[in-house]
Amino acid sequence: MVIKRKTLDEFRLSELRLYPNATGELSSLLREIALSAKRIQVEINRASAFNDAEHETSINASGETVKKPDRFANNEILHVLKNSFSCAGAVSEEEESIQVFDNCQNNRSKYVVMFDPVDGSSNIDTCMTLDTIFGIYRRITSIGEPCEIQHFLQSGESLAAAGYFIYGSSTMLVYATRRGVNGFTLDGSIGEFTLTHPDIRCPEYGNIYSINESKILHYPDPVIRHVRGMQEWNLHNPGSFTSRYVGSMVADLHRTLLQGGIFLYPETRDFTGGKLRLIYECNPFAYIFEIAGVLASSGNQAIISIKPESIHQRSPVYIGSKRTVQLLTRNNLKSFCTQ
Ligand code: P6P
């Protein structure tokens, strides 16, 4: 028997029916971003197959190498957003400043988007998973006005939706709204994302810890003690814990979301404010994990409660099991879902 799974459009239509006053702009935006992801997936596969990702590299605002797939993905997403009727402007990891789509159509749009077009592109030459991360905010100035930087400096709690595409053994879209986290897998036979992981909840407990252990002596003492404690416990109770670290944020966090455990990228000597970027890497994931029922801390506070001051600022990341996150950070952290 062939299982007929809802496509992304069918799922969004079923959600829209619950909100008679909804304009459909968020659904349209998700559809546009999903379209760009289909094209990015083809380009990534091509660049990997023909090994030409390294050609024509440049350096982005964060001082990191921009490879051909990064630039392709960046231009593709900016193109679909600018030509949608739902986006007033965007922030991209690959663009130094905000991208304002200042025309009469886009100025009437309700949303702005921030995104990391391709995260983990250093893995492309080894066929590791790559990914696109996005967050969607409602604009905060009146409809008709060009968007401004404060639209992008809202805390993560104000996100209307956040998600990621993972280009791995299959291509998936996982996104969250306040109503829940849902996963869609690209069905090549119909070219549509189909609902394969409805209502994802992150297991409260998982025995996998994910951290770059080469920097273990950089991390705060509670992290060092916790990792050492798991290793010592393993000595006497083999197999109690295991470590998995791909070095691609989405790969490590997608596994954590589905299997539980914890993902850590604490502050280090070379990244005293954390390495991962707050508004287009940390916030989308923090929102997803909080909606999925666990915690996402910067070490001092819930990541989604941070008021961003600049569009490329960074944050330390402690995401996963409530008990472990509270053990490793200040214990005053409360999940925003329960507030
Ligand atoms: P490190 C990839 O470059 C990235 O931005 C994230 O995807 C990943 O989690 C992190 O950096 C890996 O950093 O220092 O462990 O190589």
py3Dmol code that shows the C-alpha trace and the ligand (Angstrom):
import py3Dmol

protein = """\
ATOM      1  CA  MET A   1       0.000   0.000   0.000  1.00  0.00           C
ATOM      2  CA  VAL A   2       1.440   3.410  -1.001  1.00  0.00           C
ATOM      3  CA  ILE A   3       1.433   5.819   1.967  1.00  0.00           C
ATOM      4  CA  LYS A   4       0.123   9.208   0.744  1.00  0.00           C
ATOM      5  CA  ARG A   5       1.930  11.805   2.819  1.00  0.00           C
ATOM      6  CA  LYS A   6       0.844  15.462   2.973  1.00  0.00           C
ATOM      7  CA  THR A   7       3.010  17.767   0.897  1.00  0.00           C
ATOM      8  CA  LEU A   8       4.303  20.974   2.482  1.00  0.00           C
ATOM      9  CA  ASP A   9       1.565  22.930   0.680  1.00  0.00           C
ATOM     10  CA  GLU A  10      -1.164  20.530   1.855  1.00  0.00           C
ATOM     11  CA  PHE A  11       0.169  20.744   5.410  1.00  0.00           C
ATOM     12  CA  ARG A  12       0.252  24.544   5.318  1.00  0.00           C
ATOM     13  CA  LEU A  13      -3.306  24.637   3.899  1.00  0.00           C
ATOM     14  CA  SER A  14      -4.509  22.427   6.775  1.00  0.00           C
ATOM     15  CA  GLU A  15      -2.796  24.820   9.206  1.00  0.00           C
ATOM     16  CA  LEU A  16      -4.252  27.895   7.432  1.00  0.00           C
ATOM     17  CA  ARG A  17      -7.791  26.515   7.818  1.00  0.00           C
ATOM     18  CA  LEU A  18      -7.300  26.921  11.588  1.00  0.00           C
ATOM     19  CA  TYR A  19      -6.745  30.686  11.162  1.00  0.00           C
ATOM     20  CA  PRO A  20      -9.541  32.167   8.977  1.00  0.00           C
ATOM     21  CA  ASN A  21      -7.888  35.621   9.111  1.00  0.00           C
ATOM     22  CA  ALA A  22      -4.478  34.377   7.960  1.00  0.00           C
ATOM     23  CA  THR A  23      -3.249  36.006   4.747  1.00  0.00           C
ATOM     24  CA  GLY A  24      -1.211  32.998   3.599  1.00  0.00           C
ATOM     25  CA  GLU A  25       1.961  35.119   3.435  1.00  0.00           C
ATOM     26  CA  LEU A  26       3.900  32.876   5.831  1.00  0.00           C
ATOM     27  CA  SER A  27       2.906  29.784   3.828  1.00  0.00           C
ATOM     28  CA  SER A  28       3.936  31.519   0.624  1.00  0.00           C
ATOM     29  CA  LEU A  29       7.285  32.466   2.163  1.00  0.00           C
ATOM     30  CA  LEU A  30       7.942  28.890   3.294  1.00  0.00           C
ATOM     31  CA  ARG A  31       7.093  27.657  -0.196  1.00  0.00           C
ATOM     32  CA  GLU A  32       9.528  30.147  -1.774  1.00  0.00           C
ATOM     33  CA  ILE A  33      12.332  29.207   0.610  1.00  0.00           C
ATOM     34  CA  ALA A  34      11.640  25.505  -0.048  1.00  0.00           C
ATOM     35  CA  LEU A  35      11.868  26.151  -3.800  1.00  0.00           C
ATOM     36  CA  SER A  36      15.297  27.751  -3.360  1.00  0.00           C
ATOM     37  CA  ALA A  37      16.386  24.769  -1.238  1.00  0.00           C
ATOM     38  CA  LYS A  38      15.509  22.362  -4.064  1.00  0.00           C
ATOM     39  CA  ARG A  39      17.762  24.334  -6.411  1.00  0.00           C
ATOM     40  CA  ILE A  40      20.527  24.579  -3.773  1.00  0.00           C
ATOM     41  CA  GLN A  41      20.423  20.821  -3.260  1.00  0.00           C
ATOM     42  CA  VAL A  42      20.992  20.267  -6.997  1.00  0.00           C
ATOM     43  CA  GLU A  43      23.898  22.754  -7.014  1.00  0.00           C
ATOM     44  CA  ILE A  44      25.523  21.210  -3.940  1.00  0.00           C
ATOM     45  CA  ASN A  45      25.334  17.731  -5.496  1.00  0.00           C
ATOM     46  CA  ARG A  46      26.833  19.097  -8.730  1.00  0.00           C
ATOM     47  CA  ALA A  47      29.626  21.029  -6.988  1.00  0.00           C
ATOM     48  CA  SER A  48      30.466  17.978  -4.889  1.00  0.00           C
ATOM     49  CA  ALA A  49      30.402  15.630  -7.885  1.00  0.00           C
ATOM     50  CA  PHE A  50      32.564  17.907 -10.067  1.00  0.00           C
ATOM     51  CA  ASN A  51      34.676  19.089  -7.158  1.00  0.00           C
ATOM     52  CA  ASP A  52      34.451  22.768  -8.155  1.00  0.00           C
ATOM     53  CA  ALA A  53      33.272  24.169  -4.823  1.00  0.00           C
ATOM     54  CA  GLU A  54      36.672  25.743  -4.199  1.00  0.00           C
ATOM     55  CA  HIS A  55      36.651  27.851  -7.391  1.00  0.00           C
ATOM     56  CA  GLU A  56      36.099  31.629  -7.157  1.00  0.00           C
ATOM     57  CA  THR A  57      36.181  31.837  -3.327  1.00  0.00           C
ATOM     58  CA  SER A  58      35.905  35.146  -1.436  1.00  0.00           C
ATOM     59  CA  ILE A  59      35.679  36.275   2.221  1.00  0.00           C
ATOM     60  CA  ASN A  60      32.411  37.204   4.003  1.00  0.00           C
ATOM     61  CA  ALA A  61      31.531  39.689   6.773  1.00  0.00           C
ATOM     62  CA  SER A  62      32.618  37.175   9.415  1.00  0.00           C
ATOM     63  CA  GLY A  63      36.020  36.742   7.754  1.00  0.00           C
ATOM     64  CA  GLU A  64      35.161  33.245   6.534  1.00  0.00           C
ATOM     65  CA  THR A  65      35.785  31.755   3.104  1.00  0.00           C
ATOM     66  CA  VAL A  66      32.748  31.933   0.792  1.00  0.00           C
ATOM     67  CA  LYS A  67      32.742  29.058  -1.678  1.00  0.00           C
ATOM     68  CA  LYS A  68      30.824  28.765  -4.944  1.00  0.00           C
ATOM     69  CA  PRO A  69      27.870  26.846  -3.347  1.00  0.00           C
ATOM     70  CA  ASP A  70      27.654  29.495  -0.587  1.00  0.00           C
ATOM     71  CA  ARG A  71      27.377  32.262  -3.154  1.00  0.00           C
ATOM     72  CA  PHE A  72      24.962  30.303  -5.364  1.00  0.00           C
ATOM     73  CA  ALA A  73      22.698  29.618  -2.361  1.00  0.00           C
ATOM     74  CA  ASN A  74      22.921  33.198  -1.143  1.00  0.00           C
ATOM     75  CA  ASN A  75      21.944  34.637  -4.524  1.00  0.00           C
ATOM     76  CA  GLU A  76      19.200  32.044  -5.005  1.00  0.00           C
ATOM     77  CA  ILE A  77      17.532  32.742  -1.655  1.00  0.00           C
ATOM     78  CA  LEU A  78      17.808  36.521  -2.050  1.00  0.00           C
ATOM     79  CA  HIS A  79      16.279  36.194  -5.538  1.00  0.00           C
ATOM     80  CA  VAL A  80      13.214  34.211  -4.412  1.00  0.00           C
ATOM     81  CA  LEU A  81      12.673  36.428  -1.351  1.00  0.00           C
ATOM     82  CA  LYS A  82      12.907  39.647  -3.366  1.00  0.00           C
ATOM     83  CA  ASN A  83      10.455  38.276  -5.968  1.00  0.00           C
ATOM     84  CA  SER A  84       8.008  36.908  -3.394  1.00  0.00           C
ATOM     85  CA  PHE A  85       5.185  39.100  -2.114  1.00  0.00           C
ATOM     86  CA  SER A  86       5.879  38.161   1.502  1.00  0.00           C
ATOM     87  CA  CYS A  87       9.348  39.510   2.340  1.00  0.00           C
ATOM     88  CA  ALA A  88      10.379  43.126   2.968  1.00  0.00           C
ATOM     89  CA  GLY A  89      14.067  42.400   3.442  1.00  0.00           C
ATOM     90  CA  ALA A  90      16.705  39.896   4.549  1.00  0.00           C
ATOM     91  CA  VAL A  91      19.925  39.322   6.458  1.00  0.00           C
ATOM     92  CA  SER A  92      22.378  36.733   5.154  1.00  0.00           C
ATOM     93  CA  GLU A  93      25.592  35.390   6.639  1.00  0.00           C
ATOM     94  CA  GLU A  94      27.193  36.233   3.289  1.00  0.00           C
ATOM     95  CA  GLU A  95      26.063  39.891   3.216  1.00  0.00           C
ATOM     96  CA  GLU A  96      27.711  42.526   5.422  1.00  0.00           C
ATOM     97  CA  SER A  97      24.560  44.658   5.783  1.00  0.00           C
ATOM     98  CA  ILE A  98      20.787  44.166   5.718  1.00  0.00           C
ATOM     99  CA  GLN A  99      19.200  43.671   2.286  1.00  0.00           C
ATOM    100  CA  VAL A 100      16.195  46.014   1.961  1.00  0.00           C
ATOM    101  CA  PHE A 101      13.778  45.159  -0.884  1.00  0.00           C
ATOM    102  CA  ASP A 102      12.610  48.770  -1.178  1.00  0.00           C
ATOM    103  CA  ASN A 103       9.784  48.709  -3.718  1.00  0.00           C
ATOM    104  CA  CYS A 104       6.026  49.184  -3.406  1.00  0.00           C
ATOM    105  CA  GLN A 105       5.313  45.420  -3.449  1.00  0.00           C
ATOM    106  CA  ASN A 106       7.927  44.237  -0.955  1.00  0.00           C
ATOM    107  CA  ASN A 107       7.330  47.223   1.342  1.00  0.00           C
ATOM    108  CA  ARG A 108       3.795  45.887   1.791  1.00  0.00           C
ATOM    109  CA  SER A 109       5.163  42.512   2.999  1.00  0.00           C
ATOM    110  CA  LYS A 110       4.606  41.343   6.583  1.00  0.00           C
ATOM    111  CA  TYR A 111       7.859  39.457   7.090  1.00  0.00           C
ATOM    112  CA  VAL A 112      11.623  39.673   7.024  1.00  0.00           C
ATOM    113  CA  VAL A 113      13.976  36.678   6.752  1.00  0.00           C
ATOM    114  CA  MET A 114      17.448  35.953   8.084  1.00  0.00           C
ATOM    115  CA  PHE A 115      19.406  32.995   6.796  1.00  0.00           C
ATOM    116  CA  ASP A 116      22.680  31.133   6.562  1.00  0.00           C
ATOM    117  CA  PRO A 117      22.571  29.997   2.921  1.00  0.00           C
ATOM    118  CA  VAL A 118      24.943  27.035   3.290  1.00  0.00           C
ATOM    119  CA  ASP A 119      26.385  26.111   6.666  1.00  0.00           C
ATOM    120  CA  GLY A 120      29.244  23.625   6.841  1.00  0.00           C
ATOM    121  CA  SER A 121      30.431  24.193   3.264  1.00  0.00           C
ATOM    122  CA  SER A 122      33.929  23.163   4.370  1.00  0.00           C
ATOM    123  CA  ASN A 123      32.447  19.638   4.421  1.00  0.00           C
ATOM    124  CA  ILE A 124      31.372  19.662   0.768  1.00  0.00           C
ATOM    125  CA  ASP A 125      34.586  18.047  -0.504  1.00  0.00           C
ATOM    126  CA  THR A 126      34.081  15.081   1.827  1.00  0.00           C
ATOM    127  CA  CYS A 127      30.385  14.514   0.991  1.00  0.00           C
ATOM    128  CA  MET A 128      29.320  15.473   4.520  1.00  0.00           C
ATOM    129  CA  THR A 129      25.889  17.004   5.205  1.00  0.00           C
ATOM    130  CA  LEU A 130      25.384  20.664   4.368  1.00  0.00           C
ATOM    131  CA  ASP A 131      22.450  22.799   5.326  1.00  0.00           C
ATOM    132  CA  THR A 132      20.509  26.041   5.061  1.00  0.00           C
ATOM    133  CA  ILE A 133      19.162  27.746   8.196  1.00  0.00           C
ATOM    134  CA  PHE A 134      16.427  30.422   8.276  1.00  0.00           C
ATOM    135  CA  GLY A 135      14.339  32.495  10.653  1.00  0.00           C
ATOM    136  CA  ILE A 136      11.240  34.562   9.823  1.00  0.00           C
ATOM    137  CA  TYR A 137      10.141  37.638  11.814  1.00  0.00           C
ATOM    138  CA  ARG A 138       7.111  39.871  11.434  1.00  0.00           C
ATOM    139  CA  ARG A 139       8.131  43.414  10.488  1.00  0.00           C
ATOM    140  CA  ILE A 140       7.789  45.965  13.321  1.00  0.00           C
ATOM    141  CA  THR A 141       7.248  49.143  11.291  1.00  0.00           C
ATOM    142  CA  SER A 142       3.976  49.853   9.506  1.00  0.00           C
ATOM    143  CA  ILE A 143       3.146  48.148   6.242  1.00  0.00           C
ATOM    144  CA  GLY A 144       4.276  50.231   3.266  1.00  0.00           C
ATOM    145  CA  GLU A 145       7.556  51.388   4.824  1.00  0.00           C
ATOM    146  CA  PRO A 146      10.944  49.929   3.829  1.00  0.00           C
ATOM    147  CA  CYS A 147      12.239  47.473   6.457  1.00  0.00           C
ATOM    148  CA  GLU A 148      14.984  48.676   8.800  1.00  0.00           C
ATOM    149  CA  ILE A 149      17.717  47.039  10.880  1.00  0.00           C
ATOM    150  CA  GLN A 150      15.585  46.817  14.044  1.00  0.00           C
ATOM    151  CA  HIS A 151      13.360  44.277  12.258  1.00  0.00           C
ATOM    152  CA  PHE A 152      16.354  41.905  12.372  1.00  0.00           C
ATOM    153  CA  LEU A 153      17.414  42.723  15.933  1.00  0.00           C
ATOM    154  CA  GLN A 154      14.330  41.223  17.563  1.00  0.00           C
ATOM    155  CA  SER A 155      14.912  38.491  20.142  1.00  0.00           C
ATOM    156  CA  GLY A 156      14.302  34.899  19.077  1.00  0.00           C
ATOM    157  CA  GLU A 157      11.081  34.763  21.126  1.00  0.00           C
ATOM    158  CA  SER A 158       9.510  36.970  18.409  1.00  0.00           C
ATOM    159  CA  LEU A 159      10.196  34.523  15.612  1.00  0.00           C
ATOM    160  CA  ALA A 160       7.103  33.695  13.531  1.00  0.00           C
ATOM    161  CA  ALA A 161       8.814  30.584  12.185  1.00  0.00           C
ATOM    162  CA  ALA A 162      12.312  29.073  12.021  1.00  0.00           C
ATOM    163  CA  GLY A 163      13.760  26.058  10.285  1.00  0.00           C
ATOM    164  CA  TYR A 164      16.522  24.377   8.372  1.00  0.00           C
ATOM    165  CA  PHE A 165      17.141  22.267   5.268  1.00  0.00           C
ATOM    166  CA  ILE A 166      19.597  19.407   5.613  1.00  0.00           C
ATOM    167  CA  TYR A 167      21.184  18.121   2.400  1.00  0.00           C
ATOM    168  CA  GLY A 168      22.251  14.660   3.539  1.00  0.00           C
ATOM    169  CA  SER A 169      21.346  11.068   2.665  1.00  0.00           C
ATOM    170  CA  SER A 170      17.971  12.656   2.000  1.00  0.00           C
ATOM    171  CA  THR A 171      16.974  16.322   1.783  1.00  0.00           C
ATOM    172  CA  MET A 172      14.796  17.411   4.680  1.00  0.00           C
ATOM    173  CA  LEU A 173      13.034  20.543   5.828  1.00  0.00           C
ATOM    174  CA  VAL A 174      12.408  20.877   9.562  1.00  0.00           C
ATOM    175  CA  TYR A 175      10.593  24.004  10.702  1.00  0.00           C
ATOM    176  CA  ALA A 176       8.813  25.261  13.783  1.00  0.00           C
ATOM    177  CA  THR A 177       6.023  27.690  14.518  1.00  0.00           C
ATOM    178  CA  ARG A 178       4.519  28.138  17.972  1.00  0.00           C
ATOM    179  CA  ARG A 179       2.207  25.251  17.036  1.00  0.00           C
ATOM    180  CA  GLY A 180       5.003  22.715  16.840  1.00  0.00           C
ATOM    181  CA  VAL A 181       8.004  21.288  14.986  1.00  0.00           C
ATOM    182  CA  ASN A 182       7.433  19.248  11.803  1.00  0.00           C
ATOM    183  CA  GLY A 183       9.813  17.478   9.420  1.00  0.00           C
ATOM    184  CA  PHE A 184       9.383  17.050   5.656  1.00  0.00           C
ATOM    185  CA  THR A 185      11.452  14.868   3.340  1.00  0.00           C
ATOM    186  CA  LEU A 186      11.948  15.750  -0.338  1.00  0.00           C
ATOM    187  CA  ASP A 187      10.160  13.110  -2.429  1.00  0.00           C
ATOM    188  CA  GLY A 188      12.067  13.074  -5.727  1.00  0.00           C
ATOM    189  CA  SER A 189       9.222  11.258  -7.508  1.00  0.00           C
ATOM    190  CA  ILE A 190       6.954  14.306  -7.175  1.00  0.00           C
ATOM    191  CA  GLY A 191       9.523  17.036  -6.366  1.00  0.00           C
ATOM    192  CA  GLU A 192       7.705  17.949  -3.154  1.00  0.00           C
ATOM    193  CA  PHE A 193       8.612  18.067   0.534  1.00  0.00           C
ATOM    194  CA  THR A 194       6.297  15.522   2.226  1.00  0.00           C
ATOM    195  CA  LEU A 195       5.434  15.265   5.928  1.00  0.00           C
ATOM    196  CA  THR A 196       7.537  12.433   7.367  1.00  0.00           C
ATOM    197  CA  HIS A 197       8.202  13.649  10.957  1.00  0.00           C
ATOM    198  CA  PRO A 198       4.995  15.175  12.386  1.00  0.00           C
ATOM    199  CA  ASP A 199       5.093  16.983  15.731  1.00  0.00           C
ATOM    200  CA  ILE A 200       8.754  16.353  16.613  1.00  0.00           C
ATOM    201  CA  ARG A 201       9.545  16.289  20.351  1.00  0.00           C
ATOM    202  CA  CYS A 202      13.182  16.172  21.485  1.00  0.00           C
ATOM    203  CA  PRO A 203      13.767  13.225  23.894  1.00  0.00           C
ATOM    204  CA  GLU A 204      14.414  14.644  27.365  1.00  0.00           C
ATOM    205  CA  TYR A 205      17.286  12.206  27.827  1.00  0.00           C
ATOM    206  CA  GLY A 206      19.909  11.052  25.330  1.00  0.00           C
ATOM    207  CA  ASN A 207      23.337   9.502  25.825  1.00  0.00           C
ATOM    208  CA  ILE A 208      25.061  11.427  23.006  1.00  0.00           C
ATOM    209  CA  TYR A 209      27.139  14.513  23.707  1.00  0.00           C
ATOM    210  CA  SER A 210      28.319  16.637  20.780  1.00  0.00           C
ATOM    211  CA  ILE A 211      31.233  19.037  21.294  1.00  0.00           C
ATOM    212  CA  ASN A 212      34.576  19.807  19.644  1.00  0.00           C
ATOM    213  CA  GLU A 213      36.701  18.007  22.236  1.00  0.00           C
ATOM    214  CA  SER A 214      39.951  19.346  20.747  1.00  0.00           C
ATOM    215  CA  LYS A 215      39.105  22.625  22.539  1.00  0.00           C
ATOM    216  CA  ILE A 216      38.044  21.002  25.816  1.00  0.00           C
ATOM    217  CA  LEU A 217      40.609  22.969  27.855  1.00  0.00           C
ATOM    218  CA  HIS A 218      39.166  26.234  26.487  1.00  0.00           C
ATOM    219  CA  TYR A 219      35.695  25.614  27.860  1.00  0.00           C
ATOM    220  CA  PRO A 220      34.211  26.747  31.208  1.00  0.00           C
ATOM    221  CA  ASP A 221      34.946  24.416  34.147  1.00  0.00           C
ATOM    222  CA  PRO A 222      31.362  22.987  34.389  1.00  0.00           C
ATOM    223  CA  VAL A 223      31.689  21.791  30.776  1.00  0.00           C
ATOM    224  CA  ILE A 224      35.111  20.241  31.366  1.00  0.00           C
ATOM    225  CA  ARG A 225      33.864  18.539  34.556  1.00  0.00           C
ATOM    226  CA  HIS A 226      30.713  17.259  32.811  1.00  0.00           C
ATOM    227  CA  VAL A 227      32.590  15.779  29.834  1.00  0.00           C
ATOM    228  CA  ARG A 228      35.262  14.245  32.109  1.00  0.00           C
ATOM    229  CA  GLY A 229      32.493  12.861  34.343  1.00  0.00           C
ATOM    230  CA  MET A 230      30.819  11.116  31.389  1.00  0.00           C
ATOM    231  CA  GLN A 231      34.155   9.691  30.270  1.00  0.00           C
ATOM    232  CA  GLU A 232      34.925   8.395  33.781  1.00  0.00           C
ATOM    233  CA  TRP A 233      31.394   6.960  34.102  1.00  0.00           C
ATOM    234  CA  ASN A 234      31.935   5.166  30.778  1.00  0.00           C
ATOM    235  CA  LEU A 235      35.109   3.600  32.203  1.00  0.00           C
ATOM    236  CA  HIS A 236      33.069   1.698  34.792  1.00  0.00           C
ATOM    237  CA  ASN A 237      29.798   1.532  32.819  1.00  0.00           C
ATOM    238  CA  PRO A 238      30.862   0.987  29.188  1.00  0.00           C
ATOM    239  CA  GLY A 239      28.508   2.413  26.583  1.00  0.00           C
ATOM    240  CA  SER A 240      26.628   4.718  28.948  1.00  0.00           C
ATOM    241  CA  PHE A 241      27.577   7.795  26.871  1.00  0.00           C
ATOM    242  CA  THR A 242      28.935   8.321  23.412  1.00  0.00           C
ATOM    243  CA  SER A 243      30.296  11.311  21.505  1.00  0.00           C
ATOM    244  CA  ARG A 244      29.280  12.390  18.011  1.00  0.00           C
ATOM    245  CA  TYR A 245      30.617  15.563  16.374  1.00  0.00           C
ATOM    246  CA  VAL A 246      30.233  16.165  12.615  1.00  0.00           C
ATOM    247  CA  GLY A 247      31.410  19.772  12.696  1.00  0.00           C
ATOM    248  CA  SER A 248      28.305  20.805  10.772  1.00  0.00           C
ATOM    249  CA  MET A 249      25.907  22.507  13.187  1.00  0.00           C
ATOM    250  CA  VAL A 250      22.737  21.272  11.486  1.00  0.00           C
ATOM    251  CA  ALA A 251      23.925  17.661  11.245  1.00  0.00           C
ATOM    252  CA  ASP A 252      24.799  17.628  14.957  1.00  0.00           C
ATOM    253  CA  LEU A 253      21.623  19.416  16.008  1.00  0.00           C
ATOM    254  CA  HIS A 254      19.287  17.436  13.717  1.00  0.00           C
ATOM    255  CA  ARG A 255      20.590  14.241  15.348  1.00  0.00           C
ATOM    256  CA  THR A 256      20.183  15.808  18.819  1.00  0.00           C
ATOM    257  CA  LEU A 257      16.612  16.868  17.992  1.00  0.00           C
ATOM    258  CA  LEU A 258      15.639  13.326  16.964  1.00  0.00           C
ATOM    259  CA  GLN A 259      17.761  11.257  19.385  1.00  0.00           C
ATOM    260  CA  GLY A 260      18.222  13.555  22.414  1.00  0.00           C
ATOM    261  CA  GLY A 261      21.475  14.368  24.196  1.00  0.00           C
ATOM    262  CA  ILE A 262      23.275  17.698  24.098  1.00  0.00           C
ATOM    263  CA  PHE A 263      25.117  19.930  21.618  1.00  0.00           C
ATOM    264  CA  LEU A 264      27.647  22.371  23.030  1.00  0.00           C
ATOM    265  CA  TYR A 265      29.661  25.158  21.455  1.00  0.00           C
ATOM    266  CA  PRO A 266      30.709  27.142  24.560  1.00  0.00           C
ATOM    267  CA  GLU A 267      32.778  30.282  24.623  1.00  0.00           C
ATOM    268  CA  THR A 268      36.488  29.614  23.913  1.00  0.00           C
ATOM    269  CA  ARG A 269      39.683  31.645  24.015  1.00  0.00           C
ATOM    270  CA  ASP A 270      39.462  32.368  20.260  1.00  0.00           C
ATOM    271  CA  PHE A 271      35.680  32.917  20.368  1.00  0.00           C
ATOM    272  CA  THR A 272      35.075  34.581  23.743  1.00  0.00           C
ATOM    273  CA  GLY A 273      31.469  35.372  22.758  1.00  0.00           C
ATOM    274  CA  GLY A 274      30.915  31.968  21.144  1.00  0.00           C
ATOM    275  CA  LYS A 275      31.539  30.989  17.510  1.00  0.00           C
ATOM    276  CA  LEU A 276      28.035  30.461  16.143  1.00  0.00           C
ATOM    277  CA  ARG A 277      26.068  33.453  14.844  1.00  0.00           C
ATOM    278  CA  LEU A 278      23.093  34.468  16.959  1.00  0.00           C
ATOM    279  CA  ILE A 279      20.373  35.627  14.576  1.00  0.00           C
ATOM    280  CA  TYR A 280      20.703  33.184  11.663  1.00  0.00           C
ATOM    281  CA  GLU A 281      22.251  30.102  13.335  1.00  0.00           C
ATOM    282  CA  CYS A 282      21.597  30.021  17.109  1.00  0.00           C
ATOM    283  CA  ASN A 283      18.137  31.631  17.270  1.00  0.00           C
ATOM    284  CA  PRO A 284      16.435  29.396  14.664  1.00  0.00           C
ATOM    285  CA  PHE A 285      17.713  26.286  16.451  1.00  0.00           C
ATOM    286  CA  ALA A 286      17.013  27.633  19.920  1.00  0.00           C
ATOM    287  CA  TYR A 287      13.414  28.347  18.860  1.00  0.00           C
ATOM    288  CA  ILE A 288      13.028  24.855  17.349  1.00  0.00           C
ATOM    289  CA  PHE A 289      14.435  23.080  20.417  1.00  0.00           C
ATOM    290  CA  GLU A 290      12.371  25.116  22.871  1.00  0.00           C
ATOM    291  CA  ILE A 291       9.197  24.341  20.895  1.00  0.00           C
ATOM    292  CA  ALA A 292      10.336  20.667  20.817  1.00  0.00           C
ATOM    293  CA  GLY A 293      10.374  20.721  24.640  1.00  0.00           C
ATOM    294  CA  VAL A 294      14.025  21.120  25.732  1.00  0.00           C
ATOM    295  CA  LEU A 295      16.376  24.060  26.444  1.00  0.00           C
ATOM    296  CA  ALA A 296      18.725  26.311  24.490  1.00  0.00           C
ATOM    297  CA  SER A 297      21.038  28.481  26.566  1.00  0.00           C
ATOM    298  CA  SER A 298      23.889  30.886  25.878  1.00  0.00           C
ATOM    299  CA  GLY A 299      25.286  29.926  29.279  1.00  0.00           C
ATOM    300  CA  ASN A 300      23.812  33.050  30.888  1.00  0.00           C
ATOM    301  CA  GLN A 301      20.255  33.072  29.543  1.00  0.00           C
ATOM    302  CA  ALA A 302      17.872  31.469  27.084  1.00  0.00           C
ATOM    303  CA  ILE A 303      19.299  32.157  23.618  1.00  0.00           C
ATOM    304  CA  ILE A 304      15.911  33.328  22.342  1.00  0.00           C
ATOM    305  CA  SER A 305      15.709  35.932  25.104  1.00  0.00           C
ATOM    306  CA  ILE A 306      18.925  37.667  23.953  1.00  0.00           C
ATOM    307  CA  LYS A 307      18.290  41.131  22.438  1.00  0.00           C
ATOM    308  CA  PRO A 308      20.671  41.200  19.448  1.00  0.00           C
ATOM    309  CA  GLU A 309      22.837  44.326  19.040  1.00  0.00           C
ATOM    310  CA  SER A 310      24.314  43.546  15.632  1.00  0.00           C
ATOM    311  CA  ILE A 311      23.314  41.254  12.782  1.00  0.00           C
ATOM    312  CA  HIS A 312      26.494  39.105  12.810  1.00  0.00           C
ATOM    313  CA  GLN A 313      27.000  38.818  16.554  1.00  0.00           C
ATOM    314  CA  ARG A 314      27.805  35.412  18.013  1.00  0.00           C
ATOM    315  CA  SER A 315      26.638  33.399  21.016  1.00  0.00           C
ATOM    316  CA  PRO A 316      27.798  30.373  22.993  1.00  0.00           C
ATOM    317  CA  VAL A 317      25.434  27.406  22.572  1.00  0.00           C
ATOM    318  CA  TYR A 318      24.199  24.816  25.108  1.00  0.00           C
ATOM    319  CA  ILE A 319      21.250  23.000  23.513  1.00  0.00           C
ATOM    320  CA  GLY A 320      19.408  19.790  24.492  1.00  0.00           C
ATOM    321  CA  SER A 321      18.294  17.933  27.587  1.00  0.00           C
ATOM    322  CA  LYS A 322      16.816  20.325  30.193  1.00  0.00           C
ATOM    323  CA  ARG A 323      18.604  18.639  33.090  1.00  0.00           C
ATOM    324  CA  THR A 324      22.024  18.775  31.422  1.00  0.00           C
ATOM    325  CA  VAL A 325      21.641  22.352  30.130  1.00  0.00           C
ATOM    326  CA  GLN A 326      20.615  23.537  33.604  1.00  0.00           C
ATOM    327  CA  LEU A 327      23.517  21.571  35.138  1.00  0.00           C
ATOM    328  CA  LEU A 328      26.021  23.241  32.788  1.00  0.00           C
ATOM    329  CA  THR A 329      24.659  26.781  32.915  1.00  0.00           C
ATOM    330  CA  ARG A 330      23.109  29.073  35.503  1.00  0.00           C
ATOM    331  CA  ASN A 331      20.148  27.119  36.874  1.00  0.00           C
ATOM    332  CA  ASN A 332      17.736  30.020  36.586  1.00  0.00           C
ATOM    333  CA  LEU A 333      16.932  29.077  32.986  1.00  0.00           C
ATOM    334  CA  LYS A 334      13.233  28.541  32.281  1.00  0.00           C
ATOM    335  CA  SER A 335      11.905  27.276  28.954  1.00  0.00           C
ATOM    336  CA  PHE A 336       9.892  30.042  27.273  1.00  0.00           C
ATOM    337  CA  CYS A 337       7.254  27.465  26.381  1.00  0.00           C
ATOM    338  CA  THR A 338       6.302  27.135  30.039  1.00  0.00           C
ATOM    339  CA  GLN A 339       6.275  30.872  30.792  1.00  0.00           C
TER     340      GLN A 339
END
"""
ligand_1 = """\
16
P6P
P 34.612 23.885 14.763
C 30.706 25.141 10.481
O 31.846 25.859 10.042
C 30.217 25.808 11.779
O 29.872 27.132 11.546
C 29.044 25.011 12.331
O 28.263 24.426 11.354
C 29.730 23.965 13.192
O 28.913 23.515 14.271
C 30.957 24.718 13.720
O 31.239 25.761 12.773
C 32.156 23.816 13.824
O 33.198 24.606 14.399
O 35.389 24.973 15.470
O 34.272 22.727 15.683
O 35.194 23.424 13.459
"""
view = py3Dmol.view(width=600, height=400)
view.addModel(protein, "pdb")
view.setStyle({"model": 0}, {"cartoon": {"style": "trace"}})
view.addModel(ligand_1, "xyz")
view.setStyle({"model": 1}, {"stick": {}})
view.zoomTo()
view.show()
